[in-house]
Amino acid sequence: MDFALSDEQRQIRDEVRRFAENEIAPVASEYDRAEEYPREIVDQAAELGLTAPHVPIEYGGVGYSSLEMALITEELFAVDPGIGLCVVSAGFGSEAIVAFGTEEQKEEYLPPLTEGEAVMGAAISEPQAGSDVTGITTTAEKDGDEWVLNGNKMWITNGSVGDYFVVMCETDPDQDDRYLGYSQILVEADRDGFSTEKITGKMGIRASDTAELIFDDVRVPAENLVGSRGMGFPQLMQFFDETRTGVAAQGVGIARGAAERAKTYMSEREQFGRPISEFQALRHDLAEAFTDIEAARQLTYKAAWHVEHGDGSELTKLASMAKEYASRVAVDVSDTAVQLHGGAGFVNDHDVERFYRDAKITQLYEGTTQIQKNIIARELYDEGY
């Protein structure tokens, strides 16, 4: 069993780390306070091939594997989760185009993402439909050679800055199977009847844009259908294992960033005439934090490896395990980091305050903690453990 990264993977990790420390770290607090999308930084990331790097080479990407995507994500989130999310989410939804799109769709919509000329989003959740995707009510009706969309989507990443979205719609409501009858349709932001409302006041990841999308008789060409009509739900489910592994990597990055800052602070802060890093009780807290981070990292890497190399029998279980555990570690370790800072950690003079707020989202999006436990338990019984 080989736990070593390749030379290329180490190079990717080191390059992303330098970019994050040099370009993101100096302005992270500024964008967090302003709740402003860091477009200039995303443009710089695109120049390094970090926006939609999973896209195949023939469409302008670099074809990175899930493990390499996890490395990139951890490094970005260890510096700032909000801006990190802006970078890794620039191609949200493009997985559907890569896997199910027509050649024309791939050639039109993928290169602008990798070149930094466009930002994309995946529009799934609605005010009444979060964990239950089949509860969506946004509709798309066929009218000649067009689709007509009506409804609204909530909590959409890149919602007010995105150039186009893959929208999950109900297209065949008479289906007997509750998992069929939904389709994914590409909608450009400049279509008549499409509008957005930015969501502010978020607890964390404030630099990342989140919005409500409104569809009022939005018309798009019939060829904007992604994949097969009525098969949107099965298509979507194929990507959750990969995206949940990505959230696990976010959790690892957040936990590492918080713990590293606590370690530095403990060496600098003195009480009773000596650095608090010399107090055994506090050293134990830090030791436990870094142990948990390493455990979460290895579980995340294993899940990421299985995306490309496994036979599929364990991937869903491992992805949910990684997502549930790493997100829990992110919340617990960022809490410990604030505690180790004492009162100083309660104000935004120190990054751990921001990491503490940012950590919680990893337990919510891409399936809540409770949903992950349901999936893990189901997989255990299905596999006969």
C-alpha positions in Angstrom: 0.0 0.0 0.0 1.6 3.3 -1.2 0.7 6.4 0.8 3.2 8.6 -1.1 2.1 11.4 -3.4 3.8 11.4 -6.9 6.3 14.2 -7.7 3.7 15.8 -9.9 1.1 15.8 -7.1 3.5 17.3 -4.6 4.3 20.0 -7.2 0.6 20.7 -7.6 0.2 21.0 -3.8 3.2 23.2 -3.4 2.2 25.5 -6.2 -1.4 26.0 -4.9 0.0 26.6 -1.4 2.2 29.4 -2.7 -0.7 30.9 -4.6 -3.0 30.8 -1.6 -0.4 32.2 0.8 0.7 35.0 -1.5 -2.6 36.1 -3.2 -5.4 35.0 -0.9 -4.1 35.3 2.7 -3.4 39.1 2.6 -7.0 39.9 1.5 -9.1 37.1 3.1 -10.5 39.1 5.9 -11.3 42.0 3.6 -13.5 39.9 1.3 -15.1 38.2 4.3 -16.2 41.4 5.9 -17.4 42.9 2.6 -19.2 39.7 1.5 -17.7 40.4 -1.9 -16.9 37.9 -4.6 -13.1 38.0 -5.3 -13.2 38.1 -9.1 -9.6 39.2 -9.5 -8.3 36.3 -7.5 -10.5 33.8 -9.4 -9.0 35.3 -12.6 -5.5 34.7 -11.2 -6.4 31.2 -10.2 -7.6 30.6 -13.8 -4.2 31.5 -15.1 -2.8 28.7 -13.0 -5.4 26.2 -14.3 -7.2 26.1 -11.0 -10.8 26.9 -12.2 -12.4 23.6 -13.4 -9.1 21.7 -13.6 -11.1 18.4 -13.7 -12.2 19.3 -17.3 -10.5 17.1 -19.9 -7.5 18.5 -21.7 -9.3 18.6 -25.1 -11.7 21.2 -23.6 -9.1 23.4 -22.1 -8.8 21.8 -18.6 -5.9 19.8 -17.2 -7.8 16.6 -16.4 -6.9 16.4 -12.8 -8.0 13.4 -10.8 -10.2 13.5 -7.7 -7.2 13.0 -5.5 -5.5 16.0 -7.2 -8.6 18.0 -6.8 -8.6 17.1 -3.1 -5.0 18.3 -2.8 -5.9 21.7 -4.4 -9.0 22.1 -2.2 -7.2 21.4 1.0 -4.5 23.9 0.3 -7.0 26.7 -0.6 -9.2 26.0 2.3 -6.3 26.0 4.8 -5.7 29.6 3.9 -9.3 30.8 3.5 -12.5 28.7 3.0 -14.5 31.6 1.5 -12.2 32.5 -1.3 -11.1 28.9 -1.6 -14.7 27.9 -2.4 -14.9 30.7 -5.1 -12.0 29.0 -6.9 -13.0 25.4 -6.6 -16.7 26.2 -7.4 -16.0 28.2 -10.6 -17.0 25.1 -12.6 -19.8 23.8 -10.5 -22.2 21.8 -12.7 -19.7 21.2 -15.4 -19.4 17.6 -14.4 -22.8 17.1 -15.9 -21.7 18.5 -19.2 -18.5 16.5 -19.2 -20.4 13.2 -18.6 -23.7 13.7 -20.4 -23.4 16.8 -22.6 -23.3 16.8 -26.4 -20.1 17.6 -28.2 -21.5 21.0 -29.0 -22.3 21.7 -25.4 -18.8 20.7 -24.3 -17.1 22.9 -26.9 -19.3 25.9 -26.0 -19.5 25.8 -22.2 -16.3 24.1 -20.9 -13.4 26.2 -22.3 -14.7 29.5 -20.9 -14.6 28.0 -17.4 -11.0 26.8 -17.6 -9.9 30.0 -19.2 -11.5 32.1 -16.5 -13.9 33.8 -18.9 -17.0 32.4 -17.2 -18.3 31.1 -13.9 -20.9 28.3 -13.7 -23.4 27.0 -11.1 -25.5 24.0 -10.4 -29.1 24.9 -9.5 -30.7 22.1 -7.5 -32.0 23.1 -4.0 -35.2 25.0 -3.6 -36.8 26.7 -0.5 -38.8 23.5 0.2 -36.4 21.0 -1.3 -32.9 20.5 0.2 -32.0 16.9 1.2 -35.0 15.6 -0.8 -34.1 16.4 -4.4 -37.3 14.9 -5.6 -39.2 17.6 -3.8 -38.3 20.2 -6.4 -41.1 22.1 -8.1 -39.3 24.1 -10.7 -40.7 23.0 -14.0 -39.6 23.0 -17.6 -42.3 22.5 -20.3 -41.5 21.8 -23.9 -43.0 24.4 -26.3 -42.0 23.6 -29.8 -38.2 23.8 -30.0 -37.8 25.5 -26.6 -38.0 24.7 -23.0 -39.9 27.1 -20.7 -38.8 27.2 -17.1 -40.7 28.5 -14.1 -39.9 28.3 -10.4 -37.0 29.3 -8.1 -33.8 27.9 -6.7 -32.3 28.7 -3.3 -28.8 28.6 -1.8 -27.1 28.5 -5.2 -23.4 29.0 -5.2 -22.3 31.6 -7.8 -25.9 32.5 -8.1 -25.5 36.2 -8.8 -22.1 36.0 -10.5 -22.6 32.9 -12.7 -22.8 33.1 -16.5 -24.8 29.9 -16.9 -26.3 27.1 -14.7 -27.3 23.5 -15.0 -30.8 23.6 -13.6 -32.7 20.6 -12.2 -36.3 20.8 -13.4 -39.4 18.6 -13.4 -40.1 17.8 -17.1 -42.3 14.7 -16.8 -44.6 14.9 -13.8 -46.7 11.9 -14.7 -43.8 9.4 -14.1 -44.7 6.6 -11.7 -41.1 6.3 -10.5 -40.4 9.2 -8.1 -36.8 9.3 -9.2 -37.6 9.8 -12.9 -39.2 12.7 -14.7 -36.5 15.3 -13.8 -34.1 16.7 -16.3 -31.0 19.0 -16.3 -31.2 22.0 -18.5 -28.6 24.7 -19.3 -29.8 28.2 -18.6 -27.7 31.3 -19.5 -27.9 34.2 -17.0 -28.8 36.7 -19.8 -32.0 34.9 -20.7 -35.2 37.0 -20.5 -37.2 36.1 -17.3 -34.1 35.0 -15.4 -33.2 37.0 -12.3 -31.2 36.5 -9.0 -31.2 37.9 -5.5 -27.9 37.7 -3.6 -28.2 36.2 -0.1 -26.2 38.1 2.5 -25.7 37.8 6.3 -24.3 34.3 6.0 -22.5 32.8 9.0 -19.5 31.9 7.0 -17.9 31.5 3.5 -19.0 35.1 3.0 -16.7 35.7 0.0 -18.5 33.0 -1.9 -21.6 34.2 -3.7 -24.9 32.6 -2.8 -28.2 33.6 -4.3 -31.8 32.7 -5.1 -32.5 32.2 -8.7 -35.9 33.1 -10.2 -37.3 31.6 -13.5 -40.3 33.5 -14.9 -41.1 31.9 -18.3 -37.4 31.6 -19.1 -37.0 30.2 -22.6 -34.0 28.2 -23.8 -33.4 26.1 -26.9 -34.3 22.4 -26.8 -30.7 21.6 -27.3 -29.9 23.0 -23.9 -31.1 19.7 -22.4 -28.1 17.9 -20.7 -28.2 14.2 -21.2 -31.5 12.3 -21.4 -34.9 13.7 -20.7 -36.3 12.5 -17.4 -33.0 11.1 -16.2 -31.7 14.1 -14.4 -31.9 12.6 -11.0 -29.9 9.4 -11.8 -27.4 11.6 -13.6 -27.0 13.9 -10.6 -26.6 11.0 -8.2 -23.5 9.8 -10.1 -21.6 13.0 -9.0 -22.5 13.1 -5.3 -19.7 10.7 -4.3 -17.2 12.9 -6.0 -18.6 16.2 -4.7 -18.9 14.8 -1.2 -15.3 13.8 -1.3 -14.5 17.4 -2.3 -16.3 18.7 0.8 -14.3 16.3 2.9 -11.2 17.9 1.5 -12.6 21.3 2.4 -13.1 20.0 6.0 -9.5 18.8 6.1 -8.2 22.2 4.9 -10.3 24.2 7.3 -9.2 22.0 10.2 -5.6 22.2 9.2 -5.7 26.0 8.7 -7.2 26.5 12.2 -4.9 24.1 13.9 -1.8 25.6 12.3 -2.8 29.1 13.5 -3.4 27.8 17.0 0.0 26.1 17.0 1.7 29.4 16.0 -0.3 31.4 18.5 0.6 29.0 21.4 4.3 29.5 20.7 3.9 33.3 20.8 1.4 33.8 23.7 3.0 33.8 27.2 1.3 33.2 30.5 2.9 32.7 33.9 6.2 33.6 32.4 6.4 31.0 29.6 4.7 30.2 26.2 1.4 28.5 26.6 2.7 25.8 24.2 4.6 24.5 27.2 1.4 23.7 29.1 0.7 20.0 28.8 -3.1 20.3 28.8 -3.0 22.6 25.8 -0.4 20.5 24.0 -2.7 17.5 24.4 -5.5 19.5 22.7 -3.3 20.4 19.8 -2.0 16.8 19.5 -5.6 15.5 19.4 -6.5 18.1 16.7 -3.6 17.1 14.4 -4.3 13.4 14.9 -7.9 13.9 13.9 -6.8 16.0 10.9 -4.5 13.2 9.7 -7.2 10.6 10.1 -9.7 12.7 8.1 -7.1 13.3 5.4 -6.4 9.6 4.9 -10.1 8.8 4.7 -10.6 11.6 2.2 -7.7 10.5 0.1 -8.9 6.9 0.1 -12.4 8.1 -1.1 -10.8 10.3 -3.7 -8.6 7.4 -5.0 -11.7 5.2 -5.3 -13.4 7.7 -7.6 -11.1 6.8 -10.5 -9.6 3.5 -9.4 -12.1 1.6 -7.3 -14.6 -0.9 -8.6 -17.5 1.2 -7.3 -18.5 -1.2 -4.5 -17.2 1.0 -1.7 -17.2 4.5 -3.2 -20.6 5.7 -1.9 -19.8 4.5 1.6 -16.3 5.9 1.7 -17.4 9.3 0.3 -20.1 9.7 2.9 -17.8 8.5 5.6 -15.1 11.0 4.5 -17.6 13.9 4.2 -19.3 13.2 7.6 -16.0 12.7 9.5 -13.9 15.4 7.9 -16.7 18.0 8.4 -17.0 17.0 12.0 -13.3 17.4 12.4 -13.4 20.8 10.8 -16.0 22.0 13.3 -14.3 20.4 16.3 -10.8 21.5 15.5 -11.8 25.1 14.7 -13.6 25.2 18.0 -10.5 24.0 19.7 -8.4 26.6 17.9 -10.6 29.4 19.1 -10.4 27.9 22.7 -6.6 27.8 22.5 -6.6 31.5 21.5 -8.7 32.3 24.5 -10.5 35.7 24.3 -8.4 36.7 21.4 -10.0 34.0 19.3 -13.4 35.5 19.8 -12.7 38.6 17.6 -11.7 38.8 14.0 -8.2 40.0 14.7 -7.3 36.3 14.4 -8.2 34.0 11.5 -9.5 31.3 13.7 -12.7 33.3 14.3 -13.3 33.1 10.5 -12.4 29.4 10.3 -14.8 28.7 13.1 -17.7 30.3 11.2 -16.7 28.8 7.9 -16.4 25.2 9.2 -20.1 24.7 9.8 -21.2 24.8 6.2 -19.3 21.5 5.5 -21.8 19.7 7.7 -24.7 21.2 5.7 -24.1 21.4 2.0 -23.8 18.4 -0.4 -25.9 16.4 2.1 -26.2 17.1 5.8 -24.5 15.0 8.5 -27.7 13.1 9.1 -28.0 12.3 5.4 -24.5 11.0 5.3 -25.1 8.7 8.3 -28.2 7.4 6.6 -26.2 6.6 3.5 -23.4 4.9 5.5 -25.9 2.7 7.4 -27.7 1.8 4.2 -24.4 0.8 2.5 -23.4 -1.3 5.5 -26.6 -3.3 5.4 -26.6 -3.6 1.6 -23.1 -4.9 1.7 -23.9 -7.4 4.4 -21.5 -6.1 7.0 
